């Protein structure tokens, strides 16, 4: 039976990203701390798309912003925390962009 870690890696790979390494939560902020910071009520979105319908624009919007913010390394790697049941204990996963990557496919519960 697949573990929550297996399910997490499958979700990541199905989005077209390569799993490079598991970073965990050390050093740096835990996944929970990062999520709490992102969930602030004073956060202003830089873009928005309808919740239903075509999601093809999500990847390019995310990629443009992530590159501008310096989140994606020159080699296409970045830290990710995708959520599936029980996966928060895994912590940060270092992934690499591929030609088929699409972060909108990281949603496993519409």
Secondary structure, 3 states (H helix, E strand, C coil): CCCHHHHHHHHHHHCCCEEEEEEECCCCCCHHHHHHHHCCCCCCCCCCCCCCCCCHHHHHHHHHHHHHCCCCCCCCEEEECCCCCCCHHHCEEEEECCCCCCHHHHCCCC
